[in-house]
């Protein structure tokens, strides 16, 4: 996992062989979101958690870089598509993501011991956000919303440019079509192992009928709703994991916040509202005074305002789709956290359990229709 000195040494040699970085002064592993969250909460973790890290800061005589291990489940074909898009956007200087450093030998990544690594220009931030305990400001949310619209505009242009992507068609993305099946599997597993799982899974089973109905309604709305971009119905590429930890926001003296997005492992073809609704959940959630996860609708308003700043998203039809996609986002996060609880690293199991509970609480207590009301209010303000 490239955590000890021997592994770092092998990583150093691989980087020196693949890239003209000059003399590498240091390679430092970057803690995972889970590790940072638990440490901030005062939890003492064992040294073994360092083995779970998959990102590194590389400092050399030519500059600072961010090295990311690509998720093992990402296919070579998917990785090639991501790197083709990043290369295309960099050629046009769109400034939506950090610069991908490509090896002179070709390709967009290197392989080390059966793992694939991408190297990016490092982006300095005043504070790295953690989606598990995000402390975003109103200006952060607006900057992220503006970035999302710029990103989707780039996706749309790239789709028109790329014959391969343009030839694809899908009114319902594979991610959405799999969501119901994954939910059914999780409910079945929770019922089978009810006495062996934490209480939050009992709550999942107890409310399964209501939750299943809500998911089904949201999926139907998302699949049947028409999304338009610049006057045309589209499915386009989406980022797939648009959250505060993947959005790098840098404040500069005398200028507004600027933002880049990282981690395109979940990029896929879907309605652009997928990222919009997912982003609202991720940027809007916070802990209440009772330590319950809620949606801060004031933060959500600034995110929506940012998305609306460029005129491409100024379409009333989007307001009908936002609540459905926020609902779907919660179910996707539940599925991810439950899988990590059952099959992931044991030091973080209690944290994953808590995330399942947080998302269930949002589904049972929040009225996502507020997102539609806020969008419509902001749209009226924009168009007068």
Phi, psi and omega in degrees: 000009178060045182252331182263175188297323179297316180294318177300323178297316178296321178297317179301313181297321180295319180292318180296325179287329188266332187231147174275071186268354187079201180284124178276118183274326184201148170229116184241127177288146183255127180302148176288163175303319181298315181297314180296318181299311183293322177295319177297331179275002177086013180276132177274124183248150178283165182296340184294342181293338178297334179290348181269354182287145183226012179225152186217149169258126182248123179247124181224178180293343180263355179143191180248143186223157177247119180254125185237128173279128181289139179304139185297333183280350179284124181288159176299324179295316178297318180297320178298320179295318179299313183291329175294318178294316180298318178297317179299315182292326179288324177300329181264005177052048182281341174057044178258346179213160175300154182292126174280124179272120184261138178296139177304333180287349179112164182081177182246006182205173175235159178246134179225115177052051177069009174246148182253139183230138173248143181244128181237156170297136182282137178250118180285134176235151174293322178209130176278124181281146176240118185297338180284341179210054188291143177233050182287150177262175175300317181292326175299315182296320179293317179299320179293320178297318178297320178298319181299319179292320176297321179296315180291327175297319177294317177302316182296317178294320181293321179297322177291326182285321187269118178296324182297311180289319182297335181283343181282149175216137181196111177282336176233119184293158177300326179299314180293319183293336179273345188297314181297317180297316180297321179295314178301318179297320180294318178297315179299315180296320180294323177292319182293322185251029189308316184283344183261355182251158178299166186299332182299330178285332174294322177296320178302316180291317183300322183258019189298323182295312180297316181294318180296320177297320181292319178296315181300317179296317180295318180295321178296316179297316181294321184281331183267338183289148180258122176260132179241145177224120183052043173086359183236138175296134182216152150246138182223178173293143174232158181290314174093346181208054187275093181224168186304326179291338180260002178246116182266112183250123184239126178267131178246149181299126176074017179215162179289163176300142175241157187218147170235158177242145178235175173063084181262020183301332184261011181302131179203175181268125181192183172290139177302338180292342175305307180294324182298307181294319178298317179296323178298319177294314186289319180275337185270340186284145174203171178270135176280178177299336179270009180066020175266144178284128179227169171264122174276102187289343174288317174298317179300322180298318180291325176296314178298319179299320178295316179299325183278349186303308168286147188285354187299331183264005184282071181228122182303330184298336181296326184301329180286338184265339184300311181301322179296317182286331173294319177299312180299321179302317180298318179294322178296320179291321176300314181299315180298311184292322179294319178296319179293324177296317184281325189236355186267193183296129184297325179301339183254008187301317182294325178295315179298320176302318179295324180294320175303313179297320180298315182290324175297321178297317178299316182296324185271343188240336184264146176258098184291349176298341177300329180297322178294319179296316181294317179302314182295320178298314181293325178295317177299319180295323182291315185268354178078000000 
